């Protein structure tokens, strides 16, 4: 059968019902209020409506609905000011509309089950292109909507978050195909059952990562320290006053010196207290410590003294202000060993476009690693973790524990933490993600959240727990470069077959 429905088929009579169901499904299919079921429902209803309408008419109706839905779903999530927000959100809506255009043009010429592959393959390629070439990395992936699903989450170790998006959209495509199929013959029922059964078996087998290396697994007591909100806000206000007045006067610099000294003293005190309570690895959240360029060396020296005296690994998240320089800020982490030595300084590699990029110089394109008695530790800062290509280095470098000092806001707290756990599954590392004004998380390489707390609910802004330092050898970091090629070849093959057939 072809996917073009003749007039009078029962499912085509519900065309406007499909459209009515599509609107709410789109809004909740991703972004701020994402629901796993809506991520399946939106492409299901979109496909049914488009296939029941003439090509141009259907696409012209769905396109504005899609754009408006994307403006709503990403509200206060995309950190871009003014008109820039609308441009970015609408661009995402347009990008994810393209797979439906491809599907509507090609799938109608294909017969049988193969027609269901056009939409998910197109979707997968769009996600890969967005992840690779846009400034927000993997933020828009529909694969995150299925995070925590017992069958789908482990697939990330094989095909990444875009692969989970493929399976999600494919399920919607198959469901719509079944609705549109005429009264099936016994052979068609058998064919569909065999396909579905094979997919379920493959997904079930993929629940177990390829090779697991856990013989020396040890739980490391850790502490994540986030800064006082009051002191942080006072620093931000002083910097804002300086910008509005055109420069950093001696009075403002003196005020900043006093505020940052108070803030940093609290961080050092709580770090020492956590160490004395048993933490062997302590991480400050993103830019938890604040310092003027002239104060930086003395603050780091105090961190070295603390690490040496308490015998801990200390990772100091610092925001360093250099008045008079352009760009004026540094967002970095200082790694200090129990001997008090500085192992390295890591600068944020992916400053957020629209809110950070104008003020921060980007760091190098390599994530930091450190070999310790606990295992190999890796580190990136907040937004860096949203780039699957970048973080795939961790899988290839066999990182066992990834530290991700972060800073969020309430609207994105759950989604951003979920994205971090997805990177752990893709690359096979344990995760410790302290998040100022967000959701701090400890997670296993299999994606199990061992401990999580909202920063605002933490007593004294200290997040503690036991991290299982373990390594799961995943396929994804090594096959990632080849997945788009495979998807492209399959899609081209379907196009060749489609254009050799005559639509009915």
Protein Blocks (a to p, Z undefined) as FASTA:
>chain_A
ZZbdcehiaklmmmmmmmmmmmmmmmmmgcjllcfklmmmmmmmmmmmmmmpcfklmmmm
mmmmmmmmmmmmmgoklccehjllmmmmmmmmmmmmmmmmmmmmmmmmpgcjklmmmmmm
mmmmmmmmmmmmmcnljmlpmklmmgoiaklmmmmmmnojmlmmmmmmmmmmmmmmmmmp
ccddfklmmmmmmmmmmmmmmmmmmmpcfbdcfklgccdddddddddfklmmmmmmmmmm
mmmnopacfklmmmmmmmmmmmmmmmmmmmmmmmmnopabdcddehkbgcdfklmmmmmm
mmmmmmmmnopacddddddddehiacfbdcddddddfkopafbdcddfbdcehjlmmmpc
cddfbdcddddfkbccdddehjlmmpmklmmmmmmnopabdcddddddfklmmmmmmmmm
mmmmmnopacddddehiacddddfkopafbdcdfklpghhiacddddddddddfklmmmm
mmmmmmmmmmmmmmmmmmmpccZZ
